[in-house]
């Protein structure tokens, strides 16, 4: 099993009460699932793995409703266990679960939750899926003012911006570019990474200016975004 999946499974297992899946006979060889293989591949990309761990940390420490947060963690833990079985050759477990689509459908519900940590986590996991059909729902988080007064730190918008980049939603480049000058540092950080994932080099100079940002994380991710979009010449040492 690849390291990042194992790490995340262990992280969820530490705080999850989900029982182990029942033992099953050794499965016969079956065709691989293209969407599951892609999901696993993306999970193991270094930058993506870091985003998942950050979203998990937020979900487990910055929730407003422990019961709901715990439910999301348990459901994700179960999915990751199934995905681990699939990676080890058990396609039947993933089919019985409902495939990647069942998990992304759960994520689509989570990004509409009242709890910002759940919205942010759902957005990142949709980003991992690479499913462009969720672009409109993710984009709603960029402008939805429903939670503006409730949430003092608005990190769900930044995570949605990153997810739009991860799924390749190029139509939203202009919206992400506008977020680069937001007063919210999470917006600036997320927009830079989103444009980086989109390889939107036409906005490289705007992203490069964030290397002077007052927030260290924004400066770091601006450099990471420039590298992602192939604008290494603008990265300051």
Secondary structure, DSSP 8 states (H G I E B T S, - for coil): --HHHHHHHHHHHHH------------------HHHHHHHHHHTSHHHHHHHHHHHHHHHHS-S-HHHHHHHHHHHHHHHHHHHHHHTT-HHHHHHHTHHHHHHHHHHHHTTSSSHHHHHHHHHHHHHHT-GGGHHHHHHHHH--TTTTT-SS-HHHHHHHHHHHHTT-GGGHHHHHHHTT-SSHHHHHHHHHHHHHTT-GGGHHHHHGGGG-SSHHHHHHHHHHHHHTT-GGG---
